[in-house]
Amino acid sequence: MTRVAVVGYGYWGAKHVRVLSSIPGTEVTVVDLNRARRVAAQAEFPACRVTESLDDALGEVDAVVVATPVRMHGPIGLRALHAGAHVLVEKPLAASSDEAEALIATARKRGLVLMAGHTFEYHAAIWRMRELIESGGLGDIYYIDSARLNLGLYQADVNVVWDLAPHDISIANYLLRSTPREVTAWGRAHAGRGIDVAYLQLQYRDPDVSAYVHVSWLDPSKVRRATVAGSLKMATFDDLAVEERVRIHDKGVGVRGDGDESGFPLIYRHGDTLAPHVPFDEPLAVEDRHFLDCVRGIAECATPGESGLAVVRVLEAADRSIREGRTALLDVPATVAEQVARV
Ligand SMILES: NC(=O)c1ccc[n+]([C@@H]2O[C@H](COP(=O)([O-])OP(=O)(O)OC[C@H]3O[C@@H](n4cnc5c(N)ncnc54)[C@H](O)[C@@H]3O)[C@@H](O)[C@H]2O)c1
């Protein structure tokens, strides 16, 4: 039996509880400060133990999933590691890079698993996008563009960048096996509850590619889309599509080599669109099963603390860039860059 506590039974923690409860050989404890959430957990999952006290749970579990608001990720993750539990922390890994580094150092010192909940790195469609890039099928990569828009849900403790962009940053880092060196961001608070619309440009050096990220809590349409534009083809990932989440478009722009006299040396290519079959397995289930395999010592973590730290550093740089109105440079420790390149 692997005993796991899920701390925070809100929108996302409830999904972890559903997934973990369905995995054989797993015993789940729910920890939430809010009585109504505990009552809901007990009603929905009568087989789970439910408690208000993290300390009570910590003495009796092997692993902890932290699914609380972001400000509590670092403190709760650290408490769990100090109690000897393996830890999966929801994205973003922590509210600052100092906290993220403390989590990494503690996990390393105690020989425990520290995993960042970068759900899209467990998404078969994103794996397929990376295969397309690395097979050379798209040609040279021009840019990545991603949009994560909706109306709400406004969060009390973080702005829209910290809430939504961790997904897009982790996707871009994963696709490029790299971390950006520069972040230029623009963000604005429209509805009086912190920055609710933001645009980020992440500049990678190796490879020399830009990723453009648009995140919004203030948009009438729900959009979850990423595009990788290459010199040969373009690929799109639409997470809202029920089928054909990945599409490969034989579309692009080339430069005429025949000295065209019109003075406009571009040619447009409008070819076929192909939707490869990508078998769907719920990414959160893939992630949680992988976490348990890491806890049981039969897998090496694909999104360790270092990949969480890499994302947190970009979020901090984005905040800096928005505040100062200029590009923020990022100094990524070699160990972090190596880790992101490896997985
Ligand atoms: N990976 C993903 O795709 C994904 C999606 C959504 C949210 N998330 C992440 O999940 C986390 C939770 O988000 P949410 O939308 O479920 O939030 P939520 O507000 O719905 O739920 C948070 C829960 O944590 C509880 N809580 C707060 N402080 C606590 C503490 N100290 N101890 C125990 N319980 C505490 C609250 O009572 C609440 O029930 C966030 O970090 C968010 O970024 C990840």
PDBQT file of the ligand as one rigid body, heavy atoms in Angstrom, charges set to zero:
ROOT
HETATM    1  N1  LIG A 401      -2.149  21.188 -13.108  1.00  0.00    +0.000 N 
HETATM    2  C1  LIG A 401      -3.241  21.796 -13.477  1.00  0.00    +0.000 C 
HETATM    3  O1  LIG A 401      -3.696  21.674 -14.618  1.00  0.00    +0.000 OA
HETATM    4  C2  LIG A 401      -3.966  22.668 -12.497  1.00  0.00    +0.000 A 
HETATM    5  C3  LIG A 401      -5.268  23.106 -12.768  1.00  0.00    +0.000 A 
HETATM    6  C4  LIG A 401      -5.897  23.899 -11.811  1.00  0.00    +0.000 A 
HETATM    7  C5  LIG A 401      -5.252  24.251 -10.649  1.00  0.00    +0.000 A 
HETATM    8  N2  LIG A 401      -3.980  23.802 -10.428  1.00  0.00    +0.000 N 
HETATM    9  C6  LIG A 401      -3.267  24.168  -9.200  1.00  0.00    +0.000 C 
HETATM   10  O2  LIG A 401      -3.876  23.495  -8.110  1.00  0.00    +0.000 OA
HETATM   11  C7  LIG A 401      -3.793  24.299  -6.934  1.00  0.00    +0.000 C 
HETATM   12  C8  LIG A 401      -5.174  24.456  -6.343  1.00  0.00    +0.000 C 
HETATM   13  O3  LIG A 401      -5.987  25.152  -7.257  1.00  0.00    +0.000 OA
HETATM   14  P1  LIG A 401      -7.587  25.056  -7.152  1.00  0.00    +0.000 P 
HETATM   15  O4  LIG A 401      -8.113  25.705  -8.363  1.00  0.00    +0.000 OA
HETATM   16  O5  LIG A 401      -7.985  23.671  -6.826  1.00  0.00    +0.000 OA
HETATM   17  O6  LIG A 401      -7.858  25.996  -5.879  1.00  0.00    +0.000 OA
HETATM   18  P2  LIG A 401      -9.122  25.974  -4.927  1.00  0.00    +0.000 P 
HETATM   19  O7  LIG A 401      -9.172  27.305  -4.300  1.00  0.00    +0.000 OA
HETATM   20  O8  LIG A 401     -10.312  25.453  -5.658  1.00  0.00    +0.000 OA
HETATM   21  O9  LIG A 401      -8.764  24.881  -3.812  1.00  0.00    +0.000 OA
HETATM   22  C9  LIG A 401      -7.784  25.075  -2.843  1.00  0.00    +0.000 C 
HETATM   23  C10 LIG A 401      -8.183  24.252  -1.618  1.00  0.00    +0.000 C 
HETATM   24  O10 LIG A 401      -7.088  24.294  -0.686  1.00  0.00    +0.000 OA
HETATM   25  C11 LIG A 401      -7.638  24.432   0.633  1.00  0.00    +0.000 C 
HETATM   26  N3  LIG A 401      -6.582  25.013   1.474  1.00  0.00    +0.000 N 
HETATM   27  C12 LIG A 401      -6.105  26.284   1.477  1.00  0.00    +0.000 A 
HETATM   28  N4  LIG A 401      -5.084  26.401   2.345  1.00  0.00    +0.000 NA
HETATM   29  C13 LIG A 401      -4.923  25.185   2.919  1.00  0.00    +0.000 A 
HETATM   30  C14 LIG A 401      -4.018  24.671   3.888  1.00  0.00    +0.000 A 
HETATM   31  N5  LIG A 401      -3.097  25.448   4.454  1.00  0.00    +0.000 N 
HETATM   32  N6  LIG A 401      -4.148  23.367   4.257  1.00  0.00    +0.000 NA
HETATM   33  C15 LIG A 401      -5.098  22.575   3.709  1.00  0.00    +0.000 A 
HETATM   34  N7  LIG A 401      -5.974  23.021   2.767  1.00  0.00    +0.000 NA
HETATM   35  C16 LIG A 401      -5.872  24.301   2.381  1.00  0.00    +0.000 A 
HETATM   36  C17 LIG A 401      -8.842  25.328   0.432  1.00  0.00    +0.000 C 
HETATM   37  O11 LIG A 401      -9.752  25.193   1.517  1.00  0.00    +0.000 OA
HETATM   38  C18 LIG A 401      -9.405  24.795  -0.876  1.00  0.00    +0.000 C 
HETATM   39  O12 LIG A 401     -10.336  23.744  -0.667  1.00  0.00    +0.000 OA
HETATM   40  C19 LIG A 401      -3.153  25.619  -7.373  1.00  0.00    +0.000 C 
HETATM   41  O13 LIG A 401      -1.802  25.578  -7.083  1.00  0.00    +0.000 OA
HETATM   42  C20 LIG A 401      -3.331  25.643  -8.883  1.00  0.00    +0.000 C 
HETATM   43  O14 LIG A 401      -2.283  26.335  -9.520  1.00  0.00    +0.000 OA
HETATM   44  C21 LIG A 401      -3.346  23.013 -11.310  1.00  0.00    +0.000 A 
ENDROOT
TORSDOF 0
